[in-house]
Amino acid sequence: MAQTRKKRRRKHRGTQGGRIDRRPARGRARSRAEARARAQSRTKKRDPRTPNPPSWNSSLKKAGIASALFFALLAILGQPPLSSALIAILMMGFYVPMAYLLDRFLYQRHQRKEAEKRLERERQRTGQQQSQAAEQPD
C-alpha cells in the first residue's frame, strides 16, 4: 500500500524549553566538504601532544617547582628549615640534568616515530604509484 503522508525532509530543531524553530537556517547552503572543514576547525580535538625540544630553561623551571614542593614537604614533616633548604638545593641539582635528559629522550622518541610515519606514508604512496604503473599494459 502506498504511503499517504510525505515524511519531513529536515529535522525540527528544538530548544530545551520546548520551542521549535521551523524556519530554515539563514545563509547560503554549504557543501559537505565545507561543513566538515568548519566542524573540524571548531572541535577541540587535538593531535597527540607533541613534546617541545629539550631546553635547560624548562628543566630549571621543573626542578625549581619540584624542589619547592620537596622543601614544603620536609617542613611539614618537621625538619629544621636549614636542613630542608639544603636537601631541596641538592634535589634541584639532581633534578635539573635528570629533567633535561628525560625531555631529550621523549623528544627524540617522538621524532623517530614521526620519521617512521612519514617513511611509511611515502612507501605507501610510492608503492601505489608503482603498482598502478605495473598494471598499465604497454
For each residue, the residues with C-beta under 8 A, 3 or more apart:
1:
2:
3: 6
4:
5:
6: 3
7:
8: 11 12
9:
10: 24
11: 8
12: 8 20 21 22
13: 20 21
14: 18 19 20 21
15: 18 19 20 21
16:
17:
18: 14 15
19: 14 15
20: 12 13 14 15
21: 12 13 14 15
22: 12
23:
24: 10
25:
26:
27:
28:
29:
30: 34 35 38
31: 34 35
32: 35 36
33: 36 37
34: 30 31 37 38
35: 30 31 32 38 39
36: 32 33 39 40
37: 33 34 40 41
38: 30 34 35 41 42
39: 35 36 42 43
40: 36 37 43 45
41: 37 38
42: 38 39
43: 39 40
44:
45: 40
46: 49
47: 50
48:
49: 46
50: 47 110
51: 103 106 107 110
52: 55 58 103 107
53: 107
54: 58 59 100 103 104 107
55: 52 58 59 100 103
56: 59 60 96 100
57: 60 61
58: 52 54 55 61 62 99 103
59: 54 55 56 62 63 95 96 97 99 100 103
60: 56 57 63 64 96
61: 57 58 64 65
62: 58 59 65 66 95 99
63: 59 60 66 67 91 92 95 96 99
64: 60 61 67 68 92
65: 61 62 68 69
66: 62 63 69 70 91 92 95
67: 63 64 70 71 88 89 91 92 95
68: 64 65 71 72 88
69: 65 66 72 73
70: 66 67 73 74 87 88 91
71: 67 68 74 75 84 85 87 88
72: 68 69 75 76
73: 69 70 76 77
74: 70 71 77 79 83 84 87 88
75: 71 72 79 81 84
76: 72 73
77: 73 74
78:
79: 74 75 83 84 87
80: 83 84
81: 75 84 85
82: 85 86
83: 74 79 80 86 87
84: 71 74 75 79 80 81 87 88
85: 71 81 82 88 89
86: 82 83 89 90
87: 70 71 74 79 83 84 90 91
88: 67 68 70 71 74 84 85 91 92
89: 67 85 86 92 93
90: 86 87 93 94
91: 63 66 67 70 87 88 94 95
92: 63 64 66 67 88 89 95 96
93: 89 90 96
94: 90 91 97 98
95: 59 62 63 66 67 91 92 98 99
96: 56 59 60 63 92 93 99 100
97: 59 94 100 101
98: 94 95 101 102
99: 58 59 62 63 95 96 102 103
100: 54 55 56 59 96 97 103 104
101: 97 98 104 105
102: 98 99 105 106
103: 51 52 54 55 58 59 99 100 106 107
104: 54 100 101 107 108
105: 101 102 108 109
106: 51 102 103 109 110
107: 51 52 53 54 103 104 110 111
108: 104 105 111 112
109: 105 106 112 113
110: 50 51 106 107 113 114
111: 107 108 114 115
112: 108 109 115 116
113: 109 110 116 117
114: 110 111 117 118
115: 111 112 118 119
116: 112 113 119 120
117: 113 114 120 121
118: 114 115 121 122
119: 115 116 122 123
120: 116 117 123 124
121: 117 118 124 125
122: 118 119 125 126
123: 119 120 126 127
124: 120 121 127 128
125: 121 122 128 129
126: 122 123 129 130
127: 123 124 130 131
128: 124 125 131 132
129: 125 126 132 133
130: 126 127 133 134
131: 127 128 134 135
132: 128 129 135 136
133: 129 130 136
134: 130 131
135: 131 132
136: 132 133
137:
138:
